[in-house]
Amino acid sequence: MSYRGRVQQGGGTHSIQSTTTTLAQKQPPLPLSKRLLFPTLLASSSLPPILTSDVAPELTNDLYTFIALALRAFVNPWWTKITRYDKEFLPEINRIICIVVRAIETRLINTDMAPLVFHDLPVLVTQHYHDIRNASAKLSTSYAPGGSSSLSHLFHQLQPHMALSPTEDAVDEVYVRQIVDHILKSCLPEEDYAPEAERFIVREIVVMVLRDSLQKIAEPWFLYKLAMDLLPAEEEPVNPLASLTPERTHFSFHTVLVLFLSAIQSISGACLALIHAYKQIVSTVKAVNQLPQSSDRFSSSKPASSPYISASPASSTSSLSAPISPSASTPQVHEPSHDTEPEVDDYAHAPLIMISTIFTLNDRFAGSALLNIILTISTLFTSFFDRLLPHSLYTHVLCQSRILQIIRLSTATLFPNGNLGPPAVTPTEAEQVEIRETLLRRLGTIASGSPSASGAHLDDNPESPRTPQAILCRTLLGPTPKVQREVLSEALLGLGDKRCNMHLLVLILDAVVLRVFPEMGVPIAGTGAQTTMERVRDPTELSRSASAATGSTQVTPPGSVDP
């Protein structure tokens, strides 16, 4: 009995131990954000909100995940060599980052982004294509010294920028570091900005992320692959032999009934789609007509004019010479000033001119005529489009779902498999040509509406499918697949040089920063924001103003500002 009891007792002990081990194994591991950023937070507790607005928990979790991955990649490797037992350093850096994120969020809420999206960015892209085509035309001519200047060197002469060099691919880190330091000074309270260690670490993390992101986005092959990812999925080509040998069907009452019911179903589906589209259009028009002007929504509590330059190359190249004013004891959120008058009179004009420049619509009569018709319609309905475009921007682009998608895409790109990804392997010249040809083929397929028309056999036969999409593409791009391919190839050449693309990205960065932080611009004595906007509306003046600003800008000496 005693032996049997001991056996039973031993078996019971083993069962208890195995049950405990099983329960421990079933507990899910803590997320990285809780382990690094909130080590004292209970496992069952949710993460504290990082934004002041009411957002979905998924957005908060993904933001903390991105911050945790960045800190683990850029801080942990050297901090763990100093000490392995300090668990408060990373949470303290996270606290600083959260303060900056909330301050930037407040600024974004109080900033009208419609002029940036529908005027400043299209103007920059338009000028980029003008200058890169002018630089390409000057190659191997007397305009190039000795006829041997590269495309990037000629382009840099048209768009000089203090942060870029015609012989280097990377942006000057001192320039980006100064921008980030200005942002931190504007967003952080004085007690958090004063400690140099925390501020420098946060600043260098942002600089590294921006540097790596700009380097990757400026690659032409990366832009081509990104465009292919945004295009609809490629359909499999139909076997032509299958269509030449149709199956022989017998005429019967059943066949007639099936055809009749199929026609009724198609007609009813089309009618339902038209009804839904009509209701959607009516509701959108009613909602847009009830909205105030974009400038009225952001000018109720702001001064009538601003002495700072709006987003333009002239202001961006000289933004670093503005002195840094000391911060108050609390985070200062300077609401960007907006004019009582609209900054942009016609939101649809600049995007249409950008599309016309990219696809050279003015070189063809049909495309030029259609563009003029669209411009006339947009001019007649300027007031409506000035409400519709900002409404679409804030409803479909600057929304939580889109921001969440961007954060997840950035996390997957910079930190694949949860770790800092290895340096991107640049494709060979042959692979880059293949990527470009694949994009051209897919664009040709979409333009012509027929896979066979975009292949290697291109002729001048204008016969193509009579779909509305194909008719519109023939009107805009040309009557034949060969002409369409030449137009699309010319459009892709505008993004075919990395150093030229870096100019565009840096100018876009300047435009975004000056829109959100207008106090970083250099004031012009005796001029207001409206006068400044009138000065930079013409795209042909952008490169000249950038050159003048670069030539007359006084750069702050490195010793006068914290590194």
C-alpha positions, 0 to 999 in steps of 0.5 A, spaced: 500 500 500 505 504 501 509 503 495 502 504 491 501 510 495 508 513 493 507 511 486 500 515 486 503 521 489 509 521 484 504 521 479 500 526 482 506 531 482 508 530 475 501 532 473 501 538 477 508 540 474 506 538 467 499 542 468 503 548 470 508 548 465 503 548 460 499 554 462 506 558 462 507 556 455 500 558 453 501 565 455 502 569 449 509 573 450 508 581 451 509 585 445 515 589 444 512 595 445 510 593 452 517 590 454 521 596 452 517 602 452 513 600 458 516 595 463 512 596 469 505 596 465 501 590 467 500 585 461 493 585 461 493 593 461 492 597 454 498 601 452 496 609 453 494 613 448 500 616 444 495 621 440 490 627 443 485 625 438 480 619 439 483 614 434 483 606 433 487 602 438 490 599 432 493 606 430 496 607 437 499 600 437 502 600 431 505 607 432 508 604 439 511 598 435 514 603 430 518 607 436 520 600 439 523 597 433 527 604 432 529 604 439 531 597 439 535 598 432 538 605 433 539 605 441 540 598 444 546 596 440 550 601 444 546 602 450 547 595 452 554 595 452 554 601 457 549 598 462 545 592 461 541 593 467 538 600 466 530 599 464 528 607 464 532 610 459 528 607 453 522 609 456 524 616 458 526 617 450 519 614 448 516 619 453 520 625 449 518 622 442 510 622 445 511 629 447 513 631 440 508 627 436 502 630 440 505 637 439 506 635 431 499 632 431 496 639 434 499 643 429 497 638 423 490 639 426 490 646 426 494 646 419 490 647 412 494 641 408 490 643 402 494 648 399 500 644 400 497 638 396 493 641 391 498 647 389 505 646 392 507 639 391 504 639 384 508 646 382 514 642 385 513 636 381 511 640 374 518 644 375 522 638 376 520 635 370 521 642 366 528 642 369 530 635 368 528 636 361 531 642 360 538 639 363 537 633 358 536 637 352 543 641 354 547 634 355 553 634 350 552 641 348 555 648 349 551 649 355 555 643 358 562 645 360 566 641 355 560 637 353 562 632 359 557 635 364 552 629 367 545 630 368 545 631 375 550 637 375 546 640 369 540 639 374 543 642 380 545 648 376 537 649 375 535 647 382 541 649 387 540 647 394 544 647 400 543 640 402 545 637 396 551 636 391 551 634 384 557 629 386 553 626 392 547 622 392 546 623 400 543 629 403 547 633 407 546 630 414 547 637 418 541 640 414 536 635 416 539 635 423 538 643 423 531 642 421 529 636 426 533 641 432 528 646 430 522 642 430 524 639 437 525 646 440 518 648 438 515 642 440 518 640 447 518 644 454 524 647 456 526 642 461 525 636 456 529 640 451 535 642 456 538 635 457 542 634 451 543 627 451 536 625 450 535 631 445 541 628 441 539 621 441 531 623 439 534 627 434 539 622 431 534 617 431 529 621 426 535 623 422 537 616 421 530 614 419 529 620 414 536 619 411 535 612 410 528 613 407 530 619 402 536 614 400 531 609 398 525 613 395 530 617 391 532 610 387 528 610 380 527 602 380 524 603 387 519 608 384 518 604 379 516 598 383 512 602 387 508 604 381 507 597 379 505 595 386 499 601 386 497 598 379 491 593 378 493 586 378 495 584 371 490 579 368 492 573 364 492 573 357 486 570 353 488 564 349 487 566 341 486 559 339 480 558 344 476 564 341 477 561 334 474 554 336 467 556 340 463 550 342 457 548 338 451 550 342 444 547 340 438 552 339 433 550 345 428 554 349 432 553 355 438 557 351 433 562 350 431 563 357 438 563 360 440 568 355 434 572 357 435 572 364 442 573 364 440 580 360 435 582 365 440 580 371 446 585 367 441 590 366 438 590 373 446 590 376 447 596 371 441 600 374 443 598 381 450 601 380 447 607 377 442 608 382 448 608 387 452 612 384 447 617 383 445 617 390 453 618 392 454 624 387 448 627 390 450 626 397 457 628 396 455 635 392 450 636 398 455 635 403 460 639 399 456 645 398 455 645 406 462 646 407 465 653 408 471 655 404 478 651 406 481 658 408 475 660 412 475 653 417 483 655 419 482 663 419 477 664 425 483 664 430 489 666 426 492 673 424 490 676 417 497 675 414 504 671 416 510 674 414 513 667 413 514 664 406 510 659 404 512 652 402 517 654 396 524 652 394 526 659 395 524 659 403 526 652 404 533 653 402 534 659 407 530 656 412 536 654 416 538 661 417 532 663 422 534 664 429 531 659 434 527 662 439 527 659 446 521 655 448 517 656 454 516 651 460 510 648 457 510 645 450 508 651 445 504 649 439 504 655 434 498 655 430 500 657 423 497 663 421 493 663 414 490 669 410 483 671 410 483 670 403 484 663 400 492 662 399 490 658 392 484 661 388 484 654 384 485 648 387 484 644 380 489 648 376 496 646 379 494 638 379 492 639 371 498 643 369 502 637 373 499 632 369 499 636 362 507 637 363 508 629 365 505 626 359 506 632 354 499 633 353 500 640 349 505 636 344 498 633 341 492 637 339 487 632 342 490 632 348 491 639 348 484 640 346 481 636 352 486 639 357 483 646 355 476 643 356 477 641 363 481 647 365 475 651 362 470 647 366 474 647 372 474 655 372 467 655 371 466 651 377 472 653 381 468 654 388 465 647 388 472 644 386 475 648 392 470 645 397 470 638 393 478 637 393 479 638 400 473 634 402 476 628 398 483 629 401 481 629 409 476 624 407 480 619 403 487 620 404 488 624 411 484 619 414 486 614 420 485 608 415 490 611 410 495 613 416 495 606 419 496 603 412 502 608 411 505 606 418 505 599 417 508 599 410 513 604 413 514 598 419 515 593 414 520 596 409 524 599 415 524 593 419 522 587 416 521 581 420 522 586 426 529 587 425 533 593 422 533 590 415 540 589 411 542 595 406 538 594 400 541 590 394 541 595 388 539 591 382 544 591 377 543 595 370 540 589 367 535 588 372 533 596 373 532 596 365 527 590 366 523 593 372 522 599 367 520 595 361 515 591 366 512 598 368 512 600 361 508 594 359 503 594 364 502 601 363 501 600 356 496 594 357 492 599 361 492 605 356 491 600 350 486 596 354 489 590 350 495 586 353 497 584 345 497 592 344 503 593 349 507 587 347 513 587 343 509 588 337 508 595 336 505 598 330 501 604 327 495 601 327 490 605 331 485 599 332 484 598 339 478 596 344 472 601 344 472 602 351 471 609 355 478 607 358 482 606 351 478 612 348 481 616 353 488 614 353 488 614 346 486 622 346 491 623 352 497 619 350 496 618 342 492 614 337 497 608 337 500 603 342 507 606 339 506 613 340 503 611 347 509 607 349 514 613 347 509 618 351 509 613 357 517 612 357 518 620 357 514 620 363 518 615 366 525 619 364 523 624 369 524 620 375 530 616 372 536 619 376 537 618 383 540 625 384 535 629 381 530 625 385 533 627 391 532 634 389 525 633 389 524 629 395 528 635 399 524 640 396 518 636 398 520 635 405 522 643 406 515 644 403 511 640 408 516 642 414 514 650 412 507 648 412 507 645 419 512 650 422 511 656 418 516 660 423 522 656 421 521 660 414 525 667 413 521 673 414 521 678 408 520 685 410 514 689 408 511 683 405 505 678 407 504 671 406 499 673 400 504 677 396 509 671 397 504 666 394 503 671 388 511 671 387 511 663 387 505 661 384 508 661 377 512 654 376 517 657 372 520 662 377 521 656 382 528 654 380 530 662 379 528 663 386 531 657 389 538 660 386 537 667 388 535 664 395 542 660 395 546 665 393 544 670 398 542 666 404 547 666 410 548 660 413 548 659 421 555 657 423 555 650 426 558 653 432 552 657 434 547 652 434 548 645 438 550 640 433 
